Amino acid sequence: MIEGDMLRIIVPGSTANLGPGFDSVGLALGKYLTLEVKKADKLLFLPMTEHVKDLPTNEDNLIAKVAIQVAETYNKPLPPCEVKVWSDIPMARGIGSSAAAIIAGIELANQLCQLQMSDEEKLRIASLEEGHPDNVGASLYGGLVIGLHQAEKTDLVCIKDIDVDTVVVIPKYEVFTSDARNVLPQELSYKNAVEASAISNMLVAGLLTNNWNLVGEMMVKDLFHQPYRGKLIPEIQAVQEKIQHLGAYGSALSGAGPTVICFTAKGKGNDLAQTLAKDFVNCNVESLEIDVVGCRVEQVQEIKSL
């Protein structure tokens, strides 16, 4: 960073799983975490919006922890800086708030320490932190991602041609990923695992061919997590039943929930959102763009007051 300049880091939120694509399929959404960074005497984070108002102002927040860890990995100290933080990604709602923070932390270290990391390196570090590549991959690359994270390697395919509109139904209550994972079974029978895998394969086939009717059909057939998490989140069944009569392709639990994401034909997202908002008055209902850019960095000149 040049003295007097500010760095802006913008990271999209994301939805994951899309039903049976459990811990593997992610899609970047048009809700954003934004950092404005300038040099300072000490590391200081300043929350600027409601969703991050409880963000720790020191090294204890997730962005800082990841940035410090990345810097240490490359044997460099993280330079002190002041970071203003904006976000319209609600916390613990299944729209990738923690994944966006992880990507933001990695990029913060990358920029401040001049690490010149490749996207592949960023993805690997993020997946090791998150445990799977779906949300972090979508926030990093934008678009639709299909990934596999293993102890020795992380693989990911990114697709930017996605011909669909998305609508999210966001309940007011939180569901933490740890709680949502606790309701999942420890194992599936071999027969059920094969069937669940085949459903997931068909979902991916639909995604790669923009066959959203097939995608929607596979979403409701998921055997990996939705049948179990539905007990925590009644909105998933209610939304699925409602959109059957509205011409939408399908819906799925977004990440660990409680948000439910719906997919409909291009140009019909706003109409679907308006209709669902009338039925789900205790939820925030929005039509969201799909972000196809992913994490981006801007250099901006700080305006000095006279």
N, C-alpha and C positions, 0 to 999 in steps of 0.2 A: 504493500500500500504506500502511496505517495503521501507525504505530510499534507494535511488539509483536505485530503480526499476521504470519501466515505465509500464503503463497500456495501452493496445490497445483495443479499442472497434470498432467492425466492424458491420455495419448495411446495409442490402441490400435495394435497392429501390423496387418499386412495381408498378404493374398496378392494376386498380380497375374497377369494374362494369362488365367488359367483355360483355358489351351490356346491357341486361335487369337486371343484378344483381346489381342494383343501390344502392350505399352506403352499400352494403352487401357482395359482392364477391371480393376477392383480390388475387393476385398471386405475389410472391416474384421473383424479377428479378436480374440477375447478374451484376448489377451496384451498387457501394458501397460508403457509407459514412464511413470514417475511422478517428478515434480520437487516437492520442497518448498523454497520460496524464502523467505528472510528477509533483511532489510537487514543489511549488514556494511560493514567498512571497505575491503574489496577483493573482487574477483570470485574466488570459490572454489567448486569443484565437489568434492563428496564422494561417491565411489562407495559404494553400500550393499549391492549384491548381486553375485553371481558374474559375471553377464553383462556388467557394466560395471566390473569390478575394474581393468581397464587403462585406464579413461577418464582422459585428462589432467585435472589439477585446475585448470588455468588456461585462458587464452584459446585454447589450441590444440585443444580438443575441438570436435566439430562443432556441438553445441548452442550453445556460446559464440560460435563464428565466425558462425553464422547470426544470432544475437541481435544481435551487434555490427554486422553488416552491415545488418540491418533498421533499427536505431536510427540509423545513419549516413545511410541513405536518407531518413529523415525529419528529418535535421539535429538529432538529439538524442543526447546521450551516454547510454550504458547505465549506469544507477546500479549501484554496487557491491553485491553480494549474495552470500550463501552459499546454495548449491544442493545439497541432498541428492538423489541420483539412485538410484532403484530401477528394475529392469527384469527381466521374465521373458521378454523377446524375445531369442532367441539371435542372436548376431552372424553375419553372412555365411551365413545359412541360407535366405534367400529369404522371410522373413516380415516384411520391411519395417522392420528396425531403423534403417537410415539415414533412411528417410522419416519415421519417428516422431520421430527426433532433429531433423530439419528443422522439422517442425510444432511441436515443443516449443520450439525456438529462436525461431521466429516469434512464438509466443504469449508467451514470456518477455519479448521486447522490447515486444510489444503491451501487456502488463500493466504492466511497470516504467516504460515511457515514456508510458503513457496515450495510446496512438495511436488507439484506437477504430477499429481496422481492420475492414472487412467481411470475411466469409468469402471473397468473390470476390477481394479484394485479397490475402488470405493464400494462397489457391490459386495465384494468379498468381506470387507470389514463390516459393512452394514448387516450382512446376513449372519455373520458370526455373533454380532451384538443382538440381533432380533431373533435369530434361530431359524428363520426361513426367508426366502427372497421375494415373496409376493408384494407386500406393501412397500418395502424399501426399494425394490426394483422399479415399481411403478413411479414412485416419487423421484427416483434418480433419472430414469430414462423417459418418462411420460408414456402415454399410450397404454396398450395392453401388453402385459408380460406374462410369460409362462416360464417357471424356473424350477430348479432342483438344487437344494443345498445339502451337501454331504461334508463329512469331516475333512476330506482332503481337497474338495473342489466345489465351486458354485457355478452352475450353468444357467444361462438365461437367454430366451428368445424374446424380442420386442417387435410388436406389430403396431403400426401407426394408422392403418386404414381401418377405421371402425365406424361403420355406417349405422349409428343408432343414437337415440336420445336416452338420457338417464334421469330418473326422478328418485329422490331420497325421502323416505318417511323417517324422521328422527324423533324418537320418544324423548321425553324430558329426563328420564332416569338414566343412570349410568350402569353399564355392565363391564366389569374389569375382565381382561383377557384371562387372568388366573382363575377367576370364578367360572368363566365360560368353559375353560378346559377341564375343570374339576367334574363337570357333569358328563364328560365323554367316557365311553367304555375304555378299559385298558387294552382290549384286543377285540378283533372280529374273527369269526370263523373263516376258514379258507374259502368256502363257497361264497360267503357274503363279501369278502375282500375282493374276490375276482369280479363279482357283479358290480361292486362300488367302483372298482378301477375301470371297468368297461363303460360305466355311465360317465365317468370323468373323461375318458378318451373321446366319447361322443360329444361331450361339451366342447372339448378342444377342437374337434373336427368342425363343429358348428361355428365356433369363433373364427377359425382360419378361413372359412368360406363365406363369412358374413350371413350365415343361415340362422337368423335370430329366432325363428320359430322353433328350430331344433334346439338351440341354446336354452330357450325358455322351458321346453319340455324336459330337458335334462336337469335343469335347476331344481325342479320339484321332486325329482327322483333321487336326489342326493341321499346317500346312506352313511356318509362320514360324520357329519356333525349336526345338521339341521334338525333331524328327528329328536335329538337330545336337548339341544339348546332351545327348541321351541317351547319347552316347559318353562323356561325363564322369561321368554319373550313372546307373549301372546300375539303381538302385532304381526308376526311373520305369517301366520295362518290367515289372519283377518285381511291382510293386504293381498295375499295370494287369491283368496276367494273373491275379493272386490274387483281385481283387475281382469279376472276371467271374462267379465261382462263389459270391459272397457276397450277391448281390442289391443291390449298391451301384449308384448311377447312373453314376459314372465317376470318373476321377482325372486330375490334371494336375500338371505341374511348377509349384511355387509360386515365382513370380518367376523369378529366375535359378537357383533350386535351392540346395542339393540336396534341400530338403524337397519331398515329394510330398503334395498335398492331395487328399482323397477326399470325395465328396459322396454322402450316403445319405438315406433317408427320415427325416422328423422323428421323433425318439424312438428311432432305431436307432444313433445315433452311438457310444454307449458300448459296445454289443455289438460293433460293427465294430472299434472300437479294441482291445478285449480280444482279438479273434480275430487281428488283424494283429500285435499285440504278440508273439504266440507264434511267428510266422514271421519277424519282423524284430527279432531279439533284440539286434542291434547298433545299433538306432535307438531314439529316444524316440518313442512312439506316444501321441497324446493326442486326445481329442474336445474340440473347442473351440466355444464359443458364438460366434455372429456378433454383433459389437458394432454397435448401431444408433444410438449417440449420437455417436461421434466424439470429438474433442478437447473436454475440459471443464475448467473452472477453478473451484476452490473456495477460499473465504476461510476460514481456520481460525485460531482464537485460540491463540497459543503458550502452552503451560503453563509457568509459571515455577516452578522448584523453590524451596522455602522455606529 
